[in-house]
């Protein structure tokens, strides 16, 4: 059974704190990561926090790349979610690990959208029952 998409959960440890705290560096690095993965960039938004850290999303035709940085811990959490056959999310992950000079890397890959009918029916959560009404209310 083939998933509809691939989702890489990338954790970058022991990174360059200056790079992680720079809005410009994080933004240009994420856009370059999308390009290297052969993604089609649709839009992007990034925000620099007043104390430290940057969050951002690159919306791509194939799904998205997202990042949140903690320069004070020299850590970044990155998602690369892709659909289709052309995009190569591992190229984005490799580039970002190199760009932020990560000393240690953790990557978890999830298959998203495993839609075999039997699996989809069995895994559908039951809806929660409405709470009982209290008398007098």
N, C-alpha and C positions, 0 to 999 in steps of 0.2 A: 504494500500500500504506500503510495507516494503522497507526501504532504503538499498542501497548497503553497506553503511558504517555509522559509528557513529563518530562524531567529537566533542570532548570536548574542549572548549576554557576555560582555567583555568587561573584566575588572583589571584595571591597570594600577599596580602598586609601585611605590618608590620612584615616582615620576619627577620631572623637573617642575618644581613648585612655581617658578616664574612663568613657565609656559602655561600651566594650568590656571593661573590667575589672570592671564591676558585674554581679554575678549577677542582682540584681533587674531591672536595665535590660535585660539580654540576654534573660532569661526573659519579661518582659512584652512585649518587642518581638517575640519569636518567636511568642508566642501571638496577639498582635494581627495579625501578618503572616498567620498561618493564618486568622484570622477575616476579614480583608480579602480573602483569596483565595477565600472562601466554602467553606472546608474544614470538615469535621466532626471536631473534636478528640476523640481517644479517650483519650490519656494524654500525659504529658510527664515528662522527667527532665533535670536540669541539674546540672552539677558545676563548682565554682569551684576552680581550682588554687591551691595555697598560695603559689606565687611570683606568677604572674599568668595571666590567661586564664580563659575559660569555655567549656565544651563542653556541648551540649545537643541533645536530640531531642524533637520534637513528633510523636507518632504520630497520624496522621489516618486516617479511614476510607478516604481516597483514596490513601494511602501515608505520606509523612513529610516533615518539614522538619528539617534538621540544621545546626548551626553549631559552629565552633571559632574562638576569637578569640586574637589575639596583640596585646594592647594596646601592648607595647613596640615593635612595628613598625607600629602603627596599622592593622592588617590583620585582616579576618575572611573565612573561607571558609564559604560557605553552600550547601547542597543543598536544592532544592525538587523533590521527586519526586511526580508526580500521575498518577492514572488517572481516566478518565471525562471527561465533557463539561462538567460544571458548574464545577469548580475552575479558577481563573485564576492560575497560578503567577507570571505577570509582575506581578500586583498585589502579591504578597508580596515579590518582589524589589525593586520600586520603593519600597515602604514601608520596607524594611530599609535601602536605600541612603540614603533621606532621614533615617531615624531615627538612623543612625550617622554622619550628615553626611559620607558618602564623597566625597572629592575626585575619585576616579577609580574606574571600575567596569568589570569585565569579566564578560560573561555568555556562556556557551556552552549551547546547548540541544541535547539529545540525544533522539532518538526511541528509546524502549525497547520491546522486544518486537515487532520487525518479523518477523512469523511466516509469511511466504509459504513454503509447503512446500519449494520448491526452495532458497530461501535458507537455511532452517533445516537441511536435509540437508547442503548444501555447507559450511556454517560449523561443523558439529559437529566439535570437536577430537578427534583420535585419542587413545586412551588410551595412556599411556606404558607401554612393556613393562617387566615386572619385571626388576630387575637380575640378571645371571647369578650363579649360586651359585658360590662359591669352594670348590675341593676341600679337604676336611678340615674344613669348618665346618658 
